[in-house]
Amino acid sequence: MGLVTHYTSSGLGGIRTTGDLVGRVQLRKKTKIADSKKYVMDKLGIGESELNDECFMRTFREEHGLGTVTTIGGAPYGIEAKLNIEEILDMEIACCCRFREVTGLHR
């Protein structure tokens, strides 16, 4: 069930908007999509109209280092973007925890 939920929410905008963030919150905190969207909106400080606006979210994701569909030279991507997502959503991401464990970095 969780995989289908993540696939559905990520497919509805995915990294182009906030589908990946909503899906991550939904799976991690075991909340409904509406509650997950509200959590993401509160953490990002945006409204519902911006949540699904590709143009707005492209700029927002670039400015906050949350990763984009196509990478931009010098902009965070991969684990660096995930570390930023982890920080802004105030929740642990397993691969980030593992990265810190292997590298000896601290949150």
C-alpha positions in Angstrom: 0.0 0.0 0.0 2.8 2.5 0.9 4.5 2.1 -2.4 1.3 2.8 -4.3 0.7 5.9 -2.2 4.2 7.1 -2.8 4.0 6.4 -6.5 0.7 8.2 -6.8 1.7 11.3 -4.9 5.1 11.5 -6.5 3.6 11.0 -9.9 1.3 14.0 -9.3 4.0 16.6 -9.8 6.9 14.7 -8.3 10.1 16.8 -8.1 8.6 19.3 -10.5 6.4 20.6 -7.7 6.1 19.0 -4.2 4.8 15.5 -4.9 8.0 14.0 -3.7 8.0 16.0 -0.5 4.3 15.2 0.2 4.9 11.5 -0.5 7.9 11.4 1.8 5.9 13.1 4.6 3.0 10.8 4.1 5.1 7.6 4.3 7.3 8.8 7.2 4.6 10.3 9.4 1.8 7.9 8.2 -0.6 10.7 7.4 -3.3 11.2 4.8 -2.4 13.2 1.7 -4.3 16.3 2.8 -2.5 16.3 6.2 0.8 15.7 4.4 0.2 18.6 2.0 -0.6 20.9 5.0 2.6 19.9 6.7 4.7 20.6 3.6 2.9 23.9 3.1 3.6 24.9 6.7 7.2 23.9 6.6 7.9 25.6 3.3 5.8 28.7 4.2 3.7 28.5 1.0 0.0 28.3 0.1 -1.9 25.6 -1.7 -1.7 27.4 -5.1 2.1 27.5 -4.9 2.2 23.8 -3.9 1.2 22.7 -7.4 2.6 25.6 -9.4 5.6 24.2 -11.5 7.0 27.6 -12.3 6.9 28.8 -8.7 8.2 25.6 -7.3 11.1 25.4 -9.8 12.4 28.7 -8.5 11.6 27.8 -4.9 13.4 24.5 -5.1 16.4 26.2 -6.7 16.6 28.9 -4.1 16.3 26.4 -1.2 18.5 23.7 -2.7 15.8 21.1 -2.8 16.7 19.6 -6.1 15.1 20.0 -9.5 14.2 17.7 -12.5 17.2 19.1 -14.5 20.3 20.0 -12.6 21.8 23.4 -12.7 25.5 23.9 -12.4 26.5 24.4 -8.8 23.0 23.7 -7.5 22.5 20.9 -4.9 21.4 17.5 -6.2 21.4 14.0 -5.0 22.4 13.5 -1.3 23.0 17.3 -0.9 19.4 18.1 -1.9 18.1 15.3 0.3 20.0 16.7 3.3 18.4 20.1 2.6 14.9 18.4 2.3 15.6 16.6 5.6 16.4 19.9 7.3 13.5 22.0 5.8 10.9 19.3 6.6 12.4 18.6 10.0 12.4 14.8 9.6 15.0 12.1 9.2 15.7 10.5 5.8 17.2 7.1 6.0 19.9 7.6 3.3 20.9 10.9 5.0 21.3 9.2 8.3 23.4 6.5 6.7 25.5 9.2 4.9 26.2 10.9 8.2 27.1 7.6 9.8 29.6 6.7 7.1 31.1 10.1 6.8 31.1 11.0 10.5 29.1 14.2 9.9 26.5 15.4 12.3 23.1 17.0 11.8 
